[in-house]
């Protein structure tokens, strides 16, 4: 009995009366009573020692090894001594044990909350069954939705970026505390006015990290004019990648010659430039003709566009697609053709069973469901 007393949620205000064990259903039940002599009215906070009656509360608590634990709490109802209070009778509060009207102890509720916040719905459900909690996915989701948002203090370093609520249609803005590495707010759009309003409501930001969009720049300049605006590392690397890709486009032959020279330098062979063949290969002549045709279309596209023609009319006149016209117009210089990188085809899981399937097909078994069940039994 003394050992079980230490297992109670609170040893100072609870005392163990009796306990029972059901080894068949692996359940344990503690009957406890409150030892509080004075209770405070939840409305007027007036103390009272006058007991009205007693009642019993059933609480779910943390399991003990493989046994689920249920606590039967015998609590008291008190008379309010304040004659001006509208509540004449109230139940005693045990904030260290259980919340008002709750059916779970505080520590059990904290365990479920930690599991839900860490794992989410499905993973927390699987773990709860292993720990003998036995809660469903909806139980964890309802628990998380009932939690209040944490109080957020204004950070000194704020990261601003956009995210897709519906890709290609609706975008929002996410604000991240760069010191704590956690999001603190989601804005419904990515306009400068919305960001400006939020920054004015949360003064004290010293550094603002963003991409190179002019919209965010305008919102930051108006909402936090004293803050320093910097470009974050991700967008700097992304801009560098786009610049290098655009600069090296159409220069694959130069890169290959540099690579050959580098490999020869490592192997110790003298690096000589490749000899230019006088006789051109037929495929090379064909590629040169196609390049000349594409270059002609590129020049005519810009010429017609400068004359005021629409993209649809240019595509119809030159016999090319509208997407090609947009591609030509987006490049100030002629975009060279990029060779396709052929990736090595990976083997399929079906390759091992193809001889068997071909044999069964030739024998007249054409049911795909039956054949799938056969190879499924084979592994």
matplotlib code that plots the C-alpha trace (Angstrom):
import matplotlib.pyplot as plt

x = [0.0, 2.8, 4.5, 1.3, 1.0, 4.2, 2.6, -0.3, -0.3, 0.1, 1.2, 0.4, -3.3, -4.3, -4.3, -4.8, -7.8, -7.7, -6.6, -7.7, -6.0, -7.7, -5.0, -7.3, -8.1, -4.8, -6.4, -5.6, -7.8, -6.9, -9.5, -8.2, -9.6, -8.7, -7.1, -7.7, -9.4, -9.9, -11.2, -11.6, -14.6, -13.7, -15.8, -15.0, -11.9, -13.4, -12.0, -14.4, -14.2, -17.9, -18.4, -21.7, -21.3, -18.9, -18.8, -16.7, -14.7, -13.3, -9.9, -7.6, -4.0, -0.7, -0.4, 1.7, 3.9, 1.3, -1.6, -3.9, -4.6, -7.9, -8.2, -11.5, -11.2, -13.5, -13.7, -15.8, -18.4, -18.2, -20.6, -19.5, -19.2, -19.6, -23.2, -22.9, -21.5, -23.9, -22.5, -23.7, -22.1, -18.8, -16.5, -13.0, -10.2, -7.1, -4.9, -1.9, -4.0, -6.8, -8.3, -12.0, -14.5, -11.6, -11.5, -7.7, -5.0, -2.7, 0.3, -1.6, -2.8, 0.8, 2.0, -0.7, 0.0, 3.8, 3.1, 0.7, 3.0, 6.0, 4.5, 1.2, -2.0, -1.1, 2.3, 1.1, -1.8, 0.6, 2.8, -0.2, -1.3, 2.2, 2.2, -1.3, -3.0, -5.2, -6.2, -7.3, -6.0, -9.0, -8.3, -4.9, -6.0, -8.8, -6.4, -4.0, -6.7, -7.8, -4.4, -3.8, -1.1, 2.1, 2.9, 5.3, 7.8, 9.1, 12.4, 15.4, 16.2, 13.1, 13.1, 10.4, 9.5, 6.4, 4.7, 2.0, -1.5, -2.4, 0.5, 0.2, -3.0, -2.7, 0.4, 1.0, 3.9, 5.7, 7.6, 10.4, 12.3, 15.9, 17.3, 14.8, 14.5, 10.7, 7.8, 5.9, 3.2, 1.5, 0.1, -2.8, -1.0, 2.4, 1.5, 3.7, 0.7, 0.1, 3.8, 4.0, 1.0, 2.5, 5.8, 4.2, 2.3, 5.5, 8.3, 11.8, 13.0, 16.7, 17.5, 15.1, 16.1, 14.3, 14.6, 15.2, 11.5, 10.7, 7.3, 8.9, 11.5, 8.8, 6.8, 9.9, 11.0, 7.7, 7.0, 10.5, 12.6, 15.3, 15.8, 18.7, 17.6, 19.7, 19.4, 19.5, 21.9, 19.3, 18.2, 21.8, 22.8, 19.6, 20.4, 24.0, 22.8, 20.4, 23.2, 25.7, 23.2, 22.2, 25.9, 27.0, 24.0, 25.1, 28.7, 28.8, 31.6, 33.8, 33.1, 33.9, 37.2, 38.1, 37.2, 39.3, 42.2, 41.9, 41.8, 44.9, 46.7, 45.9, 47.1, 50.3, 49.5, 50.1, 46.9, 46.6, 43.5, 41.4, 42.1, 39.4, 38.3, 37.9, 35.2, 32.0, 29.9, 26.4, 24.8, 26.8, 25.7, 22.1, 22.5, 24.0, 21.1, 18.6, 20.5, 20.4, 16.7, 16.1, 18.3, 16.2, 13.0, 14.5, 15.4, 12.1, 10.3, 12.0, 11.4, 7.7, 7.3, 9.0, 6.5, 3.6, 2.5, 0.9, 2.4, -0.4, 0.1, 3.9, 3.5, 1.0, 3.1, 6.4, 4.8, 6.1, 4.4, 3.4, 5.6, 8.6, 7.8, 7.7, 11.0, 12.7, 11.3, 12.6, 16.2, 18.1, 20.5, 19.9, 19.4, 21.7, 20.4, 21.2, 22.0, 19.7, 21.3, 20.4, 20.1, 20.8, 17.6, 17.0, 15.9, 12.2, 11.0, 9.2, 12.3, 12.8, 9.4, 9.1, 10.1, 7.4, 4.8, 5.6, 5.4, 2.0, 0.7, 1.6, -0.2, -3.4, -3.5, -4.4, -5.9, -3.7, -5.1, -4.3, -0.8, -0.2, -1.2, 1.2, 4.2, 3.2, 3.4, 6.9, 8.1]
y = [0.0, 2.4, 1.7, 2.4, 5.7, 6.9, 6.1, 8.6, 11.8, 13.8, 12.4, 15.7, 16.1, 12.4, 9.4, 5.8, 4.0, 0.7, -0.9, -3.9, -5.8, -7.6, -9.9, -11.3, -7.9, -6.4, -3.6, -1.9, 0.4, 2.8, 4.3, 7.6, 10.5, 14.2, 15.5, 19.2, 20.8, 24.2, 24.8, 28.1, 29.1, 29.2, 32.5, 34.7, 32.8, 32.8, 30.0, 27.5, 24.6, 23.7, 20.4, 19.9, 16.3, 13.9, 12.5, 10.1, 10.9, 8.3, 9.2, 7.6, 7.6, 6.3, 2.5, 0.5, -1.9, -3.9, -2.9, 0.0, 2.3, 3.8, 6.2, 6.5, 9.9, 10.7, 14.5, 17.0, 19.7, 22.8, 25.6, 29.1, 31.3, 34.5, 35.5, 37.8, 35.0, 33.5, 30.1, 28.5, 25.1, 24.3, 21.3, 21.4, 21.9, 19.7, 21.5, 19.3, 16.1, 16.8, 19.7, 20.7, 18.3, 16.2, 12.4, 12.1, 13.1, 16.0, 13.7, 11.4, 14.3, 15.6, 12.2, 12.2, 15.7, 15.0, 12.0, 13.8, 16.8, 14.6, 11.9, 13.1, 11.1, 7.7, 7.2, 8.2, 5.7, 2.9, 3.8, 4.2, 0.6, -0.6, 1.4, 0.0, 3.5, 2.3, 5.7, 6.2, 8.7, 11.0, 11.1, 12.6, 15.0, 16.3, 16.7, 18.7, 20.9, 21.8, 23.0, 26.7, 28.3, 29.1, 32.7, 34.0, 36.8, 39.0, 37.6, 39.6, 37.7, 36.9, 34.8, 35.5, 33.2, 32.1, 28.7, 27.2, 26.7, 25.5, 25.4, 27.7, 29.4, 30.5, 31.3, 32.4, 33.8, 31.9, 33.8, 31.9, 32.7, 32.1, 31.9, 29.3, 27.6, 27.4, 29.1, 31.7, 32.9, 32.1, 35.0, 34.4, 35.8, 37.1, 40.8, 43.6, 45.2, 42.1, 41.7, 45.4, 45.2, 42.3, 44.0, 47.1, 45.1, 43.3, 46.0, 45.1, 43.0, 43.8, 41.5, 40.4, 37.4, 37.1, 36.2, 38.8, 39.5, 43.2, 42.6, 41.4, 44.2, 46.9, 45.3, 45.2, 48.7, 50.1, 47.8, 47.8, 50.5, 50.2, 46.5, 45.1, 43.1, 40.2, 37.4, 33.9, 31.2, 29.1, 31.8, 32.9, 29.3, 29.1, 32.3, 31.1, 27.8, 29.6, 32.0, 29.2, 27.1, 30.1, 31.0, 27.5, 26.7, 25.7, 25.3, 21.6, 21.0, 23.5, 21.8, 18.4, 19.6, 21.0, 17.7, 15.8, 18.1, 17.7, 13.9, 13.9, 16.2, 13.8, 10.7, 12.5, 12.6, 15.8, 17.8, 18.5, 20.1, 17.7, 17.9, 19.4, 17.0, 18.4, 15.9, 16.6, 13.7, 13.5, 13.7, 16.8, 18.5, 17.6, 19.2, 22.3, 22.6, 22.3, 24.9, 27.3, 26.8, 27.4, 30.5, 31.8, 31.2, 32.9, 36.0, 36.2, 35.7, 38.8, 40.8, 40.0, 40.7, 44.1, 44.9, 44.2, 40.8, 38.5, 35.3, 33.2, 34.9, 34.5, 30.8, 30.4, 32.3, 30.4, 27.0, 26.5, 26.1, 29.0, 27.5, 27.7, 31.4, 32.1, 30.4, 32.4, 35.7, 34.9, 34.6, 37.8, 35.6, 32.5, 29.4, 26.6, 23.1, 21.1, 17.4, 15.0, 13.2, 9.6, 8.0, 4.3, 2.4, 0.6, -2.9, -3.7, -6.0, -7.9, -8.9, -12.0, -13.3, -12.5, -16.0, -17.5, -15.0, -15.5, -19.3, -19.0, -16.6, -19.0, -21.8, -19.7, -18.2, -14.6, -13.5, -10.7, -11.1, -14.9, -14.3, -11.5, -13.9, -16.5, -14.3, -12.8, -16.2, -16.6, -13.5]
z = [0.0, 0.8, -2.5, -4.5, -2.6, -4.4, -7.8, -7.4, -9.4, -6.2, -2.8, -0.9, -1.6, -2.4, -0.2, -1.4, 0.1, -1.7, -4.9, -7.1, -9.9, -12.8, -14.1, -16.9, -18.5, -17.3, -15.4, -12.1, -10.2, -7.4, -5.1, -3.7, -1.7, -1.5, 1.7, 1.1, 4.0, 2.4, -1.2, -3.1, -5.1, -8.8, -9.2, -6.2, -4.9, -1.4, 0.8, 2.3, 4.8, 4.8, 2.9, 1.1, -0.1, -1.7, -5.2, -7.3, -10.5, -12.8, -14.2, -16.8, -15.7, -17.0, -17.4, -14.9, -17.0, -18.9, -16.7, -17.5, -14.5, -13.6, -10.6, -8.7, -7.1, -4.1, -4.2, -2.2, -2.9, -0.7, 0.2, -0.9, 2.1, 0.1, 0.2, -2.8, -5.0, -7.5, -7.1, -3.8, -4.2, -6.0, -6.5, -5.2, -7.8, -8.0, -10.5, -9.9, -10.6, -13.1, -15.0, -14.3, -16.0, -17.5, -17.5, -17.8, -15.3, -16.1, -16.5, -18.8, -20.9, -21.2, -22.4, -25.1, -26.1, -26.5, -28.6, -30.9, -31.3, -32.0, -34.2, -35.5, -35.8, -37.4, -35.9, -32.4, -32.7, -33.4, -30.5, -28.2, -28.8, -28.0, -24.7, -23.9, -24.3, -27.2, -28.7, -32.2, -34.8, -34.4, -30.7, -31.2, -33.9, -31.7, -28.9, -31.1, -32.4, -28.9, -27.9, -27.7, -29.8, -27.9, -27.1, -29.7, -29.0, -31.7, -33.1, -33.9, -37.1, -39.2, -42.4, -45.0, -47.9, -49.9, -49.9, -52.1, -50.7, -54.2, -56.6, -59.5, -58.1, -54.4, -52.4, -48.9, -46.8, -44.0, -41.3, -39.6, -36.4, -37.6, -34.1, -32.9, -36.4, -36.2, -38.0, -36.1, -38.5, -41.8, -43.9, -46.3, -49.4, -50.5, -51.0, -49.7, -47.9, -45.8, -44.8, -44.1, -41.7, -39.8, -39.4, -38.0, -35.5, -34.3, -34.0, -32.9, -35.8, -36.6, -39.6, -42.3, -44.6, -47.9, -51.5, -54.2, -54.9, -55.1, -53.4, -50.1, -50.4, -50.6, -47.7, -45.5, -46.4, -45.4, -42.4, -40.8, -42.4, -39.7, -40.2, -42.3, -45.3, -46.4, -48.9, -47.4, -48.4, -50.2, -52.6, -53.2, -54.2, -56.3, -58.1, -58.7, -60.1, -62.5, -63.6, -64.2, -66.1, -68.3, -68.9, -69.8, -71.9, -75.4, -74.5, -73.8, -76.4, -74.5, -71.2, -72.7, -74.1, -70.7, -69.0, -71.5, -70.9, -67.1, -67.4, -69.6, -67.1, -64.3, -66.3, -67.3, -71.0, -73.0, -73.5, -77.2, -78.6, -80.8, -84.5, -86.6, -89.2, -92.7, -93.7, -91.8, -90.6, -92.2, -88.8, -88.0, -91.2, -90.3, -86.9, -88.4, -90.8, -88.0, -85.9, -88.9, -89.2, -85.5, -85.6, -88.4, -86.5, -83.4, -85.3, -87.1, -83.8, -82.2, -85.4, -85.6, -81.9, -82.2, -85.0, -82.6, -83.6, -81.0, -79.9, -81.4, -84.8, -84.7, -84.0, -86.9, -89.3, -88.6, -88.1, -84.5, -81.2, -78.9, -76.2, -78.5, -79.2, -75.5, -75.1, -77.9, -76.5, -73.0, -74.2, -75.2, -77.1, -79.2, -76.9, -78.1, -78.2, -75.1, -75.5, -73.7, -70.8, -71.1, -67.7, -67.2, -67.0, -63.7, -63.6, -62.9, -60.1, -62.8, -64.7, -62.6, -63.3, -67.0, -68.3, -66.1, -67.2, -70.9, -70.4, -68.7, -71.4, -74.2, -72.3, -72.4, -69.0, -69.7, -66.4, -65.0, -61.5, -61.4, -62.8, -60.3, -57.4, -58.8, -58.8, -55.5, -53.9, -55.5, -53.7]

ax = plt.figure().add_subplot(projection="3d")
ax.plot(x, y, z, "-o")
ax.set_aspect("equal")
plt.show()
